[in-house]
Amino acid sequence: MARRVYATVEQLTEWTGKPVPPDAARLLTRASEDVDDALLTAVYDVDDAGMPTDPDVAQALADAACAQVAYREETGDTGTGAAGRWSSVSIGPVSMSGPQPSAGGTGAGNVDLSPQAYRALARAGLLPGVIR
């Protein structure tokens, strides 16, 4: 099954108002995966490719993906989950405190979803998993 990517590089440029990073397509793919994880219990109509058919839902998913990329850029996370993992770290002798509380909302998949992405999905009625 092909990966669903909910926003284009052009939409990201418009959403952020800034030049996009060179790896914007990859970042949008990872952000779309985060959105998918947050929507594990959401129900909405999709086409054969799994993309939303309702323009309002499609826009909400695009906004959420763009917000997630911007959030990851601000926090320095590449989408691997490694950034911001610990609240305190020392090198010698090794000491770690953790895990750092999530800065964003968490969706159904317990993903570190940006507050703006969470709000975009909630406004569209996709969180928490609305059944229509």
N, C-alpha and C positions, 0 to 999 in steps of 0.2 A: 504494500500500500504506500502510495506517495505521501510525503509529508505535506501537511497543509500549512501554508504561510498566509497569514491573514492581512498583511500589509505589504505594500511595495516600497521600494527605496524612495520613490517620489512622494508617497504619502508620509514617510518618515521625515523627509526634508520639510514638507509643508507643516507637519505636526510640531516639529522641534524649532523650525525657523533657523536652523543652523546647518552648515555643511555636514553631511553624514560621514561617518568613518569609512575607510576603505573596505572594511569587512561587514558593511551594513546588511548585505543579503544574509550572511551567516548569523548575524545578531538577530535579525528578524525571524529567522527560522527557529532559533533557540527561544526567543520571546513567544513565538506562536506555540511552541511546545509547552511553555509555562501556562499560557492561556488555556490550552487543551487540558492540562493537569487541573487547573482551577475549575474547569467546567465538567468534571466527571459525571455530575448528576444533572446537568442542564439538558433540557429537551428543546430542540428547535428544528425546523425543516432544513434539509440539506439536499444538494444535488448529488449526482452520481460520484462526484469527486470528494464528497464530504464537506463541501463549502456551503455556508448558509445561503438560503435563497431569499430571505427577507432582507431588504436593503438596510433597515435599521439595525438588525442583528449584525450584518456584515460590517457596517460602520462601527458598531460597538467593539467588535473583535479587532478591527484595524486600529482603532484608537487605543485599545488595551495593549496590543502588540507594540505600538509606537511608544506608549507610556512605559512599557516594560524595558524597551531598549534604552530609553532616556534614563530610567532608574538605574539600570545596570551600569550605564556610562558614568553616572554621578557617584555611584558607590564603588566603582572600580571592579565590579564583578564581570567576568567574561561569560557568565552563564554556566560555568562548571560547578558553582556552589562553593568554591574555595574561598572567595573573598568574604571578609566579615564573619568568618566562621567562629572566631574566638573573641571573647570580651577582653582578655588580657593574655599576653604571651611574654615569656622571658626566655633568654637563651641559656644562661649558665647560672647555676644548675637548672636544667630545664623545668619550666613551670608553665602550665596552661590553665586558664580558667575558661569556662565556656559553657555551653554555646551561647553566643551573643543573641539577645532577643531579636526577633524579626522586626525590621523597620516597617515593613508593609503589612497589608492584610494577608491572610492566608486563605486560599481557596480550598476546595474539596480535596485536592491532591496534596495539601500541606505544602504548597509551593510558596516561596517568598515573593509574593505578588506586590507590585508597587501600589501605593495607595490610589494613585490616579487610575491605574488599570483596574483595580478592584471597583472603584466608583463607576467607571465606564460600563463594566459588566453588570453591576448591580442596577444602574439606571435602566439598562435594557431588559431587566427582569430575568437575567441569567444566573444570578447568585442570590441566595443559595438555591440551586437546582429547582427552579420553578417548573412544575408540570402543568401544561395547559390542556 
